[in-house]
């Protein structure tokens, strides 16, 4: 999408293929946040009152709900994915002997909250073992039984880039009376996701990867049946239903806002709203189609160089991440050498992880392939 480069000025100076770590941000999103700060943050309550505060938060909940296909009442705003998953883990009701099923591919934010909760509740955390970056539904099924309370995993794994069929995993979980809890930070913005269609029970994400948003903003989705009878992990002045400031009692909101407990990062949340609007204006389906096209070209060309490609070729089983290995490659050195050529990627799973977005082009795919070819020839 050559036209997208105008929205990401730095993309004209570097070949940035590290979205799975941190995305570039559209300049219009950055400008909108700066305008918000100049108008509201510099003047205390003179230009920022309760009505504006609630408008910022409500608009964000509405945009998130539209993005993932739920009601705004089921959304609580957070600062990051970890916060959201902690809210979910601490709201889950366990009995001694229950278990949580996850995978050994997961980013720690997905597993650590369950490991901590497990210590307190006599719960076992079971890890499905990956085979060269792949965990199958059958691998999860082997670990799931009628004592399984939660299956927790990423929609798209940060390491190998495998994408799970959430509806299939949800069906597996629900057959055993378990919940499906999803980290969507590596899929939202590049893969269409509807929590109702996929039958997801709870989901958390942040803004700063494929959604092209700022640091310090995220959200958590929960089914009403999940959150309505639980007490939140943290409480504060926002925990009161009407913000009554009565220090003697708590009357929680009846919706997911009960998990919003204190002062919020309003500028970042405003930026989240603008980023979602930017993504929706282009169309998530259009983004997916474009990213799939350029990553398919990347995988084909790297395969010609003799790469072991850990990411599945099947479009239904991947998103924007391509993770590859080469014989005898020093990946730390490879990342450094590419950076010298202003090509930005990451090392993950003792492999190269390449994650382009709409600000990348087919010409840049060719450039990174040729750079990798030269490195291989020099080993």
C-alpha positions in Angstrom: 0.0 0.0 0.0 2.2 2.8 -1.3 -0.4 5.4 -0.3 -0.1 4.3 3.3 3.5 5.4 3.5 2.4 9.0 3.6 0.7 8.3 6.9 3.9 6.7 8.3 6.8 9.1 7.4 9.5 7.1 9.0 8.6 4.2 6.7 10.1 6.2 3.8 13.5 6.1 5.6 13.6 2.6 7.0 12.2 -0.8 6.1 10.3 -1.5 9.3 9.1 -5.1 9.6 8.8 -5.4 13.4 5.2 -4.7 14.0 4.9 -7.8 16.2 7.1 -5.9 18.7 5.9 -2.3 18.2 4.1 -0.8 15.2 4.7 2.4 13.5 1.9 4.9 14.2 -0.1 6.9 11.7 1.0 10.6 11.9 -2.7 11.6 12.1 -3.1 9.5 15.2 -0.1 11.1 16.8 -1.3 14.5 15.8 -4.7 13.9 17.3 -3.1 12.9 20.6 -0.9 16.0 20.6 -4.0 18.2 19.9 -5.8 16.5 22.8 -3.0 17.1 25.2 -2.7 20.7 24.1 -6.4 21.3 24.6 -7.0 19.3 27.7 -3.9 18.2 29.6 -2.2 21.6 29.8 -5.2 23.4 31.4 -6.3 21.1 34.3 -10.0 21.2 34.7 -10.5 24.4 32.7 -10.9 22.4 29.4 -11.3 18.9 30.9 -14.4 18.0 33.0 -16.4 14.9 33.9 -18.4 15.0 30.7 -15.3 15.1 28.4 -13.7 12.4 30.5 -16.7 10.1 30.1 -17.0 10.9 26.4 -13.3 9.9 25.8 -13.8 6.6 27.6 -17.2 5.8 26.1 -16.1 6.5 22.6 -13.2 4.1 23.1 -15.5 1.4 24.4 -17.9 1.9 21.4 -15.0 1.6 18.9 -13.6 -1.5 20.6 -17.0 -3.1 20.7 -17.5 -2.4 17.0 -14.1 -3.8 16.2 -14.6 -7.2 18.0 -18.4 -7.6 17.7 -19.7 -7.2 21.2 -21.7 -4.8 23.4 -19.8 -1.8 24.8 -21.0 -2.8 28.2 -18.7 -5.8 28.0 -15.6 -3.7 27.5 -13.3 -2.3 30.2 -10.4 -0.1 29.2 -6.9 -1.0 30.5 -3.3 0.1 30.0 -2.1 -3.1 28.4 -2.8 -6.7 27.6 -1.2 -8.0 30.9 -3.6 -5.9 33.0 -6.6 -7.3 31.1 -5.5 -11.0 31.5 -4.8 -10.4 35.2 -8.3 -9.1 35.6 -9.7 -12.2 33.9 -7.5 -14.6 35.8 -8.5 -13.1 39.2 -12.2 -13.1 38.2 -12.2 -16.8 37.4 -13.6 -19.0 40.1 -11.5 -22.1 40.7 -11.8 -25.2 42.9 -8.8 -27.2 44.1 -7.9 -29.8 41.4 -9.0 -27.6 38.5 -6.5 -27.0 35.6 -5.7 -24.4 33.0 -4.5 -25.5 29.6 -2.1 -23.3 27.6 1.0 -23.8 25.4 4.7 -23.4 25.7 4.7 -21.0 22.8 3.0 -18.3 24.8 4.2 -14.8 25.7 4.6 -14.7 29.5 1.7 -12.2 29.8 -0.6 -15.1 28.8 0.7 -17.6 31.3 2.1 -15.8 34.3 -1.3 -14.6 35.7 -2.6 -18.2 35.6 0.6 -19.5 37.3 0.2 -17.0 40.1 -3.5 -17.8 40.6 -2.7 -21.5 40.5 -0.5 -21.2 43.5 -3.3 -19.8 45.6 -6.0 -22.2 44.4 -4.3 -25.6 44.1 -4.7 -25.4 40.3 -2.5 -27.1 37.7 -1.3 -25.2 34.6 -0.8 -27.6 31.7 1.4 -26.7 28.8 0.9 -28.2 25.3 4.4 -28.7 23.8 5.1 -27.2 20.4 6.7 -29.0 17.5 8.8 -26.5 15.5 6.5 -23.7 16.5 3.2 -25.5 16.0 0.6 -26.6 18.5 -2.4 -28.3 17.1 -6.0 -28.6 18.4 -5.3 -32.2 19.1 -2.3 -31.2 21.3 -4.7 -29.0 23.3 -7.4 -31.7 23.4 -5.0 -34.2 25.0 -4.6 -32.0 28.0 -8.2 -30.9 28.3 -10.6 -32.7 30.6 -13.7 -32.0 32.7 -11.5 -30.4 35.4 -10.2 -27.9 32.9 -11.5 -24.4 33.9 -9.7 -22.3 31.2 -8.0 -22.7 27.9 -5.7 -19.6 27.6 -3.8 -18.8 24.5 -3.0 -16.2 21.9 -5.0 -15.8 18.8 -1.7 -15.5 16.9 1.5 -16.6 18.7 4.1 -14.0 19.0 6.9 -16.5 18.3 6.0 -18.7 15.4 3.1 -16.7 14.1 0.7 -19.6 14.1 -3.0 -18.5 14.2 -5.5 -20.7 16.0 -9.1 -21.3 14.9 -10.7 -19.8 17.9 -14.1 -21.3 17.2 -12.6 -24.8 17.3 -10.7 -24.1 20.5 -13.9 -22.6 22.0 -15.9 -25.7 21.1 -13.2 -27.8 22.8 -13.3 -25.7 25.9 -17.1 -25.5 26.1 -17.5 -29.3 25.7 -15.6 -29.6 29.0 -17.3 -26.7 30.7 -14.2 -24.5 30.4 -13.7 -20.9 29.3 -11.7 -19.7 26.3 -9.5 -16.7 27.2 -7.6 -15.0 24.3 -4.7 -12.6 24.0 -5.5 -10.9 20.7 -2.6 -8.4 20.6 -1.0 -10.1 17.6 -4.1 -10.3 15.5 -6.4 -7.3 16.1 -5.9 -4.9 13.3 -4.7 -7.4 10.8 -7.2 -10.3 11.2 -11.0 -9.8 11.5 -12.2 -11.1 14.8 -15.7 -11.3 16.2 -16.0 -12.6 19.7 -19.6 -13.7 19.3 -18.9 -15.6 16.1 -15.8 -17.3 17.6 -17.6 -17.9 20.9 -14.8 -16.3 23.0 -15.5 -15.9 26.7 -12.8 -13.3 27.5 -10.2 -11.4 25.5 -7.5 -8.8 26.2 -5.4 -6.7 23.9 -3.3 -3.6 23.7 -3.1 -0.8 21.1 0.6 -0.6 20.1 1.0 -3.5 17.7 -1.2 -4.3 14.7 -3.9 -1.8 15.8 -1.3 1.0 15.1 -2.1 2.7 18.4 -0.2 4.3 21.3 1.5 2.8 24.3 -0.6 2.8 27.5 -4.0 1.8 26.1 -5.7 -1.5 25.9 -8.9 -3.2 26.8 -10.5 -6.4 28.1 -13.7 -8.1 26.9 -15.7 -10.4 29.1 -19.0 -12.1 28.7 -21.7 -10.7 31.0 -22.1 -14.1 32.6 -18.4 -14.1 33.4 -18.1 -10.7 35.1 -21.5 -9.9 36.6 -21.0 -11.8 39.9 -17.3 -11.3 40.5 -15.4 -8.6 42.4 -12.6 -6.9 40.6 -8.9 -7.4 41.5 -8.3 -3.7 42.1 -10.7 -1.1 43.3 -10.6 2.7 43.4 -12.6 5.8 43.0 -13.9 4.7 39.6 -15.2 1.5 41.2 -18.3 3.3 42.5 -21.4 3.0 40.2 -22.1 6.7 40.2 -18.7 8.0 41.3 -20.4 9.0 44.6 -17.0 9.4 46.5 -18.6 7.8 49.5 -15.6 6.2 51.4 -17.9 3.9 53.4 -19.4 1.7 50.6 -18.7 0.3 47.1 -21.5 0.0 44.6 -19.9 -1.5 41.5 -21.1 -0.7 38.0 -23.3 -3.5 36.6 -21.1 -3.8 33.5 -17.4 -4.4 32.8 -16.6 -0.9 33.8 -16.3 -2.3 37.3 -12.7 -3.2 36.3 -11.8 0.4 35.6 -10.7 1.5 39.1 -8.8 4.8 38.9 -7.6 7.7 36.8 -7.2 6.7 33.2 -4.5 7.4 30.5 -7.0 9.6 28.7 -4.7 10.8 25.9 -3.6 7.2 25.1 -7.2 6.0 25.2 -8.2 8.9 22.9 -5.3 7.7 20.6 -6.7 4.1 20.7 -10.0 5.4 19.5 -8.4 7.3 16.6 -6.2 4.2 15.7 -9.2 2.0 15.5 -11.0 4.5 13.3 -7.9 4.6 11.1 -7.8 0.8 10.8 -11.6 0.6 10.2 -11.4 3.3 7.5 -9.0 1.1 5.5 -10.9 -2.1 6.5 -9.5 -4.9 8.5 -10.3 -7.3 5.6 -8.4 -5.1 3.2 -5.4 -5.0 5.6 -5.5 -8.8 6.0 -5.6 -9.3 2.2 -2.7 -7.0 1.7 -0.5 -8.4 4.5 -1.3 -12.0 3.4 -0.2 -11.2 -0.1 3.2 -9.7 0.9 3.9 -12.3 3.5 3.2 -15.1 1.1 5.7 -13.5 -1.3 8.2 -13.3 1.5 7.7 -16.9 2.5 8.1 -18.1 -1.1 11.3 -16.2 -1.6 12.8 -17.3 1.8 11.9 -20.9 1.0 13.9 -20.5 -2.2 16.9 -19.5 0.0 16.5 -22.8 1.9 14.8 -21.3 5.0 13.0 -23.5 7.5 9.8 -21.6 7.8 8.1 -22.1 11.2 5.0 -20.2 10.3 2.3 -22.2 8.5 1.8 -21.5 4.8 -2.0 -22.0 5.1 -3.6 -18.5 5.2 -6.1 -19.6 7.8 -3.3 -20.5 10.1 -1.2 -17.4 10.1 -1.4 -13.6 10.2 1.3 -11.0 9.8 4.3 -12.8 11.4 6.8 -14.9 9.4 9.4 -16.7 11.5 12.3 -18.5 9.8 15.5 -20.3 10.5 18.6 -20.9 8.4 21.5 -23.3 8.9 24.4 -21.8 10.9 22.8 -18.3 11.2 23.7 -16.1 14.2 20.3 -14.4 14.7 21.5 -11.7 17.0 24.2 -10.8 14.4 21.6 -11.0 11.6 19.3 -8.6 13.3 22.2 -6.2 13.8 23.4 -6.5 10.2 19.9 -5.9 8.8 19.5 -2.9 11.1 22.7 -1.4 9.6 20.8 -1.5 6.3 17.8 0.2 8.0 15.8 -3.1 7.9 14.2 -3.7 11.3 13.2 -7.2 12.4 13.5 -9.3 15.6 15.0 -12.5 16.9 12.4 -14.9 18.5 12.6 -18.7 19.1 16.2 -18.7 17.9 14.9 -17.5 14.6 14.3 -14.4 12.6 10.8 -12.9 13.1 9.6 -10.7 10.3 6.3 -8.8 10.7 5.3 -6.4 7.9 2.1 -4.2 7.9 0.4 -1.9 5.5 3.4 0.5 5.5 5.5 -2.1 3.8 5.7 -2.9 0.1 6.6 -5.7 -2.3 9.8 -3.9 -3.1 10.8 -4.0 0.5 10.1 -7.7 0.6 12.6 -8.0 -2.2 15.1 -5.8 -0.3 15.0 -7.9 2.9 15.3 -11.2 0.9 18.3 -9.9 -1.0 19.9 -8.7 2.3 19.4 -12.2 3.8 20.8 -13.8 0.7 24.0 -11.8 1.0 24.3 -12.8 4.7 23.9 -16.4 3.9 26.5 -16.2 1.2 29.0 -14.7 3.6 28.6 -17.3 6.3 
